Amino acid sequence: MTVKSRIKPVRPPLEGYYSRVIAYLCVAVTFAALLVENGHTATVLATILYALAYPQLAQYLPKWLLNHKQIPRRLILLALDAVHTGVFVALLGFNYVPSLIFLLLLGFSCLIAGGPTYLLAGWLLAVAGILLGAAAFTPDVSLHSSVLVTVVSLVSGGLCILITAAFVHRQGRNLEAAQSLISAEQEKTARLAANLSKYLSPQVWESIFSGKRTVKLETRRKKLTVFFSDIRGFTELAEELEAEALTDLLNSYLTEMSRIALQYGGTIDKFIGDCVMVFFGDPKSSGAKQDAEAAVSMAIAMRKHMKVLRQQWRSRGITKPLEIRMGLSTGYCTVGNFGAATRMDYTIIGREVNLASRLESAADAGEILISHETYSLIKDIIMCRDKGQISVKGFARPVQIYQVVGLRRELGIAPTFVEHELSGFSMYLDTNTIRNYDKDEIIKALEQAARRLKDKVIV
C-alpha cells in the first residue's frame, strides 16, 4: 500500500470555505439582532442576505480576480474579507461590541493564515473598508450597543471562534497522522536505500542520489587508473577448506580490501571470487596524477595489510601462506552504464582494463606490477624497479612494466614499518598506524614475547 492511499487527504475545503461560512453567519445573526431591535430597514436586510450569500458567491468570483500569478487565491479572499469587515463595522454605526467581535474574528483568521504580518495587513484593509462603508452608506453613528445585539454578537462570535478552532485542531491532528505515516515510509525507504547501496560503490550511489548522474545507458571516455588483485594460491586453498570456512575467509578478506579501497578514494567495480577490480578517476577525480598515486598507494596498503590477515588466518588453522598479487594500468577507458534499460551495470571497458588484468596475472606472490603510463605519474613519490618488457596476451607488442617497491618516504633511513616472518614467528609493525594509547600495550607484548623466547629451551 502506498503512502498516497494510506494518508487521508488534508486540505482546506475551497480555500477556507467552512470557516468563511461560519464567520459570515455570525455577521448575519448580529445584523438580524439589530433588525429585531430597530425594525425593518432595507440596508440591514440587504446586509443579512449578502452575508449569507457571499460565501457561496466567493467560489464563483471572476478568474482574473483570483488567479493572480504572485498572490495566492486564499490571500485575495482574505483581503476581501478584511474589506467586508470594515464595511460591516461602518454599517453597524460603529457599535463597539459587535465591531470589536468582527475585528477579532478577522484577526483570528489572519493569524491562522500567516501570523502577525497578515494581522496588520488585515486590519489596515479593514480600516479602508470602514472608510469605504462610511462614504458609501453614511450610517448613523451609534457607539453603544443594546443588550440584545451585544449578547448575540458575543455568543455568535465565540461560537465562530470555537468551531474554527475545533476545525483547525482536527486539521492539525490529520496533519500529524499524515506526517507520522510519511516518516514511517521515509524510514522504510531509507532502510531499503541503505541495503541497496551495498550493491554499488559509495561514489556511484552518492552521484545517483544527489542527482549528479542519471540512471540511463550512457558512457564517456576518461583517463582512469585500473587495479586488479587476487590471492595467489586461493584455488588450492578452496579445495582444502570447507565451504563455510572458505566463505568466512573470503568475506573477511574482501571486507578489509574494500575498506582500504574506499579509504584511498577508489571506485569498487566488482568482486569475482577472490579477484577485486577497482578504478580511480570516476565518478570523482583529483586529476590523473593524483588518481594514479592514490591507486598505487592503495595497492601498497593492501599488500601490507595481508600480513595482518595472514596472522589472523593462522590463528584459525590456515597455515598456508596466502599472498596478494596486483596489477595496475593508467589510460583512457570507456566508463558508464552498460547493459539494458531494465538491468545495467556501472563499469569500465578498454585496453587499460585488459592490461591491468594481464599484469595481475603475470605478477608473483606479493608483487605489484604497473604499466609505464602509471609509472610516469607516480615515480616521484613511489620507488619502482624496472622489470623490462613482457609479452602480454592480446597486445601486439611487448609492454614495459615496473615492479612497485614502496613509498619513498618509508624507504629512507628510518622506515616506519618492521616486518619479519619465519616458521613459528610472524611480525608486522607499522608505526604510522599505531595509536598513541596502544603503544605501551604493544611494548609490553613484545617484551613478554622476548622473555618467553629467551627462557625457552629449544631442542
N, C-alpha and C positions, 0 to 999 in steps of 0.2 A: 504494500500500500504506500503510495507516495505521500509526501508532505502535503501536497495540494489537496488531496482527497481527505486527509485526516483533519485538517485545520478548518474550523468553522470560519467563514469569511467575516472579517471585522471591518465594517465600513460605515461612515456616517451616511444614513439614507438621504439621498437627494440634497447633499450639501447642508446638513443640519435641518432637514425638513421638520422633524418632530419637535425639536426644541423651538423652532420658529413658530409652529402652530400653537404651542403652549404659551409662548410669550405674547403673541398677538391675541390669544384668547383672554389673557389677563387684561390686556388693553380694552378689549370689547366688554368684558364684565365690568370694569371700572367705569367706562362711559355709560354702560347700562344703568349703573347705580346713580350716575349723575343725571341720566334721563328720568329715572324714577323720582329723584329729588326735585328737579327743576321743571319737569314737564317736557312735553314733546317739542323738540327743535329739529329742524331739518339737518343742521350741521352735525349735531350729536348722533342722530340716526344714521346719517351717511358715514360718519366715522366708525360706528359699530359695524355696519355692513362691510366697509372697506377692510377693517381689521380682521374680520372673519374670512374675507375672500382673498386677501393679499397672499398668504402663504401658498394658496393653490395657484394664484396667478404668477407668483415668482418663478414657477417652473417653466413658464412659457414666455418669459421676457425675451426680447429680441436677441439673437445670437451676437449681433455686433456690440451689444452692451456687455454681455457676459463672457464672451470668448476673446479675452484680451491676451496677447502673447506674453506679457510680463506680469500681469496681475491675475492671480488665481480667481476662479469663479466664486469661491466661498468668501473671499475678501471683498469682492464687489457687492455681494449680497449683504455682508456685514455692514458695509458703508451705507447702503440704502436703509438698513435697519436703524443705523445711528441717526440718519436724517429724519426718518419717520419718528423716532423717539423725540427729537426736538420739536417736530410739528405737533405731536400729541401733547407735549407739555404746554405749548402755546394754546392749543385748543381747550385745555383744561383751565385756562385762565391762571396758570402758574400756581394751582393749588399745591401746597408744599408737600403734603404726604404722598399723594399718587405720583407727583412729579419726581420726588425722591425715589420712589419704588421703581419707576420706569428707568431712571438713570442708573440705579443699582443693577437692574436686570441687564441693561446694556453693558455695564462694566463687567458683570459676571460673564457674559458671552465673549467680551473682548479678551478677558484674562484667559479663558479656556482656549480661545483661538490663537493667541500669540503673546500673552504676557503684558507687562506694563506699557510697552510701546504702543500696542494695539489699543490699550485702555485710553491712553492720552489722545490718540488719533480719533477714537470713537467719540469721546466727549467733545472734542473740537468740532466734529461733524454734527454732533447733537446741538451744539451752540448755533451752528449755521442753520440747522433745521428750525430751531426756536425763532431765529430772526426771519427765516422764510415764512414760517407759520404765522408769526405776528404781522408780517407785512401783507400776507395774502388774506387772512381771515379777521384781522383786527379784533381779537376776542376781548370780552370783558375780564379785566384782571380781578381775580378773587383768590387772594393768597391763603385764606383759611378754608379748611376742608370740613365738611359736615361729618357727623358720626358715621352715617351710612357709607359715604364714599371712602372715608378713612378705613373703616373695618373691611370693606370689600377689597380695597386696593392692597391692604396689608395681607389679608388671607390669600387672595389670588396670587400676589407676588411671592409670598412664602411658599405656596404650593408649587408655583412655577420653578422656584429655585430648588426645592426638594426633588421634584420629578426630574429636573435636568441633572441634578447631582447624582440621583439614582441611575439615570441613563449613562452618565459618564463613568460611574463606578462599574456598571455592567460591561461597558466597552473596555474598561481597564482590565477587568477580570478575563474577558475574552482575549485581550491582547497578551496578558500574562500566560494564558494557556497556549496561545499560538507560539509565543516565544519559547516556552518550555519544549514544545514539540519540535520547533526549529533547532533548538540547542541539542536535543537528543539526536536529531537527524544529522546535525553537523558533527557531533561526536562520533556517530556511526560512520559517517563519510571520512572523518579524519583517521579512524582506525583502519578502514579499508584502504585509504590512500597510503598509510604507513606500511601496511602489508604489501601493497602493490609496488611501493617504492623499492622494496628489496629485490625486485626483478630488474631494476635499472640502476645504472651508475648514478650516484647522487647529483653529479653535474648535469646529466641529461634530464633527470627528474626535475631538478630546480628550474632549468631553462624552459621546460614544457609548462610547469605550473605557474611560472612567473609571466608567461605569455611571450617570452622572447623567441620561442621556437614553435612552429605549427606542426601538428602531427599529420603529415601528409608525405607522400612519396616524392622526395626531393633530395638531391645530392649537390656537393660542391667540391672544388679542388682546394686543398690546403696542405701546407707543409707541416708534417707531423713526425714525431719520433715514435716508432713502434717497438714494443717489447714483447718477447715471448720467453716463457720459462717452463721447465718441467723438472721432475725429480728423477735423477739417474738411479736406476735400479728399482723403480716403483713397480714395474711389471712383475719382476721376480718376487718382490715382497707380496704382491697381491695373490700370488699362488700359495704363499705360506700362511697368511693370516686368514682368520675367519672374517666373514663379510662385515659383521658388526664392528670388529676391531679395526678393520681397514677403513670403514666409513668414518669412525671417530677420528682416526689419524688424518684422513684426507680433509675432513671438515675443519679440524684444528689448524692444519697447515694452510688451507685456503683462507680461513679467518684471519690468521696472522699476516699472510701476504696481502690480503685486501686492505687490512689496516695500514700497512706500510705504503701501499699504492695510493690510498686516499690521503695519507699524511703528506705525500710529495705532490699531490695535485693530479694524479693520473686518472684517466677515464677507463674504468674496467670494462672491457669489451665482452669477454666471455670466459667461462671455465670449460675445458674439455678434459674430463678426467682430472689428472694432476697438472695439466697444462693451463697456464694463465696467460691471457692476452690483455695487454694494457697499451693505451696510446696517450700521447701528450700533444696538446695543441688544439683540441676541440672538445667540448664547446667553449672552453676558456683557454686562452693562450697568453703567455707572458712574453712571447717572441720566440723565434726558432731556437736561438742560442740558450735562453733560459729553460725552454722546454726540454732540450736535449740534456742540459746539465741536471735538471730535476729527474729525468728518466734514468740516467746512469747512476746518479746518487741513490735513487730508489733501488736499483739493482745491487749496489754495494751494500745497502742496508739489509736487503733481503738475504744476501749471502752471509752477512754477519749473524743475522737472526737464526739462520739454520743451525748454528752451533748451539743456541739455546734450545731449539726444538729437538735436536738430537739428544741432548741431556734429558729432556722430558720423556722422549720416546724410549730411551734406555731404561728409565725408571719403570716403564711399562713392560719391559722384557724384550723390546725391539733392539737387539744389539747390532744388527747390520747397519753400517754407516750409510746414511742417505744424504746425497749431495744434490744441490740445485745447480742447474746449468741454464745459461741465459744468452739470448741474442737480441741485439738492438740495431735498428737502422733508421736513418732520417731521410726524408724526401717527400715529394708531393704524392698524396693519396686522394682517392675519392671517398668522401665521408658523408654520411647521411642516412636516410631511411631507405632500406631495401626490402622488397617483398611484395605483398599485395595490399590493397586498400583496407582489408579486414584483418591482416596479420603482417606486421612489419617488424624489422629488426634494425636497430641503430648500430651500424658497424662501419668498417672501412675495407676498401679493396685497393689493390695496386701492386706495383713492383716491389715497393719497400716492405709491404706486408709479407710477401713471399720470401724476400731476402732475410728479414728478421727471423722468420720461422726456420729457414735453412741454416742460419748462423747458430740458432739454439740447438739444432740437431747436430751440428758439427762441433759444438763445444764439449770439452771434457768436464768431468765432475768438478763443481766449484768454480768453473770458468765463466767469464763474461766476455763474449765476443761482440765487437761493434764494427760497423761499416766505416769507410773512410769519411763519408759525409758527417757522420756523428762524431768521429774523432776530431775533425777540423773545428767543431763547435765547442768541444769540451776539454781540449788538450791543455788549456792554460790552468785549469783547476783540478784535473784528474790525470794521474800518471797512467800511461798506457805503454804496452810493449808491442812493437811491430811484429806481426806474425806472417808477413808476406802476403802472397796471393794464393787463393784456393779456387778450385773449380766448384761451382755451385750448380746444382741441378736446376734447369730452366733458364740459365743465364749463358749466353753465347760466349762471353769472355770471362777470364778469371777475375775474381773480386778481391780487392785489397781489404784486409781485415786487421784488427788490432785487439789485443787482449787487455782488459782493464785490470790494473794493479791495485789502485786505491786512490783515495782523495789525497792530494799533495799535502794538505795541512796535517794529515795523520801519518805521513811517511817521513817526517822530519826527525830531528834529534830526539825529541820526546814524544813518541806516539801515544795516542790516547787509549790504545787498547793493547791487551796482552792475551795471547791465546796459545794453548798447548793441549795436545791430545795424544794419549798413549793408552795401551791396554790397561784398563782399570783406573784411568785418570783422564778427565776432560775438564778444561777450564777455559772460559772466555770472559774477559774482564774489559768493559768499556767504561772508562772513567767519565766520558761525556754524558752518559745516560744515568749514572748513579745519582740518586737523590742524597742530599746532604745528611738527612736524618737516618739514612740507611748505612752510612759509611762505617760507623762504629760496629754495627752488627756484622757487616761483611768482614771487617778486620778480625773480629773475634772468631768467625767461622774459619778464616784462613789460618789463624794461629792454632786453633784447635786441630785442624787437619794436619798441620805441620807437626804438632806434638805427637799425635797418634802415629804418624808415619815414622817419626824418629824412634818411638818406643816399640814399634812393631818389628819383630824378628822375622825376616823374610827368608825362607829356605828354598 
